[in-house]
Structures are given as structure tokens and as C-alpha cells.
Amino acid sequence: MTICVGVKVQDCIVFAADSTTSMQAMTANGEQLTVNTYDNANKLFNLCKGLPIAAMTAGIGNFGTSSISTVAKDFRSLLQSEDSEYFLDPATYTMEEVAEKARKYFYEERFSSLDVKPSGSFQFWIGGYSSGADLGEIWEVVINEGNCGPVHCTAPKDQPAGLAWGGAPDAINRLVLGYSIAIGDALHAGGVPKEQIPASIAGIGQFTQANLLNPAMPTTDAIDLARFLAETTKQFVRFCPGSNSVGGSIDIATVTKHENFKWAARKHFYNRTLNPLETDHV
């Protein structure tokens, strides 16, 4: 499991993700078992160096023998190669174009070619600025049980602010929306017909949602909000029953129109004093 948080305001987009990854196995009776967890996975990426584009991932952690971190870097290399069909022209690209290319590469080229396809859900968020745009966008690619629908814009450029989150959503749902992910089941158990549940949840949200986001929020405060939401989920999961599926360091990055991609917080597997030429490769 994972927590991924995206914060969009007028000045920037901030992505934050935890670092825990779980190793799963199937028991003899077909139940999924967590056999180990590691707290140093990379889930947040500089997707195209020199451009204001970031990405983060939740869910399935490997396509075959390649981690999603490696697959994302393979994709990055293609975006920067003029000989590739995935090449991104810095002068004319759009964020929708980046999302469509990500869907094609991750789903059609890498996932669909696997002999044994992993079950479960894969989420890949892409946040950034189209060439020459004043406001950023957040797009999402989702593979669920082997199927991948169209790319979806979770924070369009014509809206000055927006929040996106996924992986282990319950803590943020409770804090921001004001209700648990189980609210639909609760309403149905209370006698609300299934076809009326979406409208009922929307009506409840008008009274329970917390207004934490302001479009004019400066970049530093947007970073603090993303960190707060990710850390809150980390502690929430820590005290819930079951394996600790969110944890490790919280990696945070920003993208802005003029400063492009910048790390705000990140872990390193190497001693930076021994690697003076390293330029934050993830």
C-alpha cells in the first residue's frame, strides 16, 4: 500500500509519497499474505528533466522483473529521445499528451506484454505544466485488474486549485471529505437505495468537507500541506490493525512554471559526499 498526495495551487504543483513497499505471497488456500515490507521504495519521479513534469505511483510495484521506478525511468529516457515515438517536444507538448504517452507505454507496451500479469490496481499520477501554460494540471493513469480506461484529469488547468490522493485514502477521506471510504456501505445498511447513494454522499460532503486549500497558497505552504496529509496517513495506518503498509520517508517534489522540477524532501541510498557529480536522479 502507499500514500500519494497531489496539491495544486496557482504557483505550483506538489507531489508527496511514502516509501513503503510490501512483498506479497499466496497461501495454500488462496489468501494473500504479506511476507515482508521495505521502507525505501521510490514512488516519486522527475519525469522529464528540464521540464516542469513530475510523476508518482501507487499500487502494483513491479511489471515482471522491473520495478515501477525502473519502468518510469525507461519512460523518461524515451520522452527525451528524439528518435523515439514517445519524444516530447519541449516547445509544444501538453500534459494530456504526456498522460496519453504514459498510458500507451505503461499499459500497452509494458503491462500488456507480460506473460503473467499482476493482479490489483496500478495508479500513476502525472503533474505539471503544458508548454507555455500559466497553471498546472494533474492527470492519472489507472490499471485495475488488467484493464486500463482513458486517462483522467484530476486537477484541470482551468481550476486554480485541487487535491488528489490515492493508495491508502481513508485517513485523508476522513480528514478532508469528512467521512470514511465505507460510507456507501453504511448508507446502504441504513436503508438508502444503491442508486441514491452517490447523491447522498455528495449531499453529506456539502456539510462535512474541510476547506484546507487556497489557490493563492505559496509554494512552501503547499509543500507543508502535502507533507501534513501524507504524514497523517502514515500515522493513521500505523495505529490501524494489520501490516504497516504506509511508512518510511516522505519524498516531496514541486513543479513550477519557471523553476521546473525541484526536490523538497527525499531520501538517498548513497552518501552524497562520495558522489559529488550526482544530480538527484530519481
Secondary structure, 3 states (H helix, E strand, C coil): CCEEEEEECCCCEEEEECCCEEEEEECCCCCEEEEEEECCCCCEEECCCCCCEEEEEEECCEECCEEHHHHHHHHHHHHCCCCCCCCCCCCCCCHHHHHHHHHHHHHHHHHCCCCCCCCCEEEEEEEECCCCCCCCEEEEEEEECCEECCCEEEECCCCCCEEEEEECCHHHHHHHHCCCCCHHHHHHHCCCCHHHHHHHHHHHHHHHCCCCCCCCCCHHHHHHHHHHHHHHHHHHHHHCCCCCCCCCCCEEEEEECCCEEEEEECCCCCCHHHCCCCCCCC
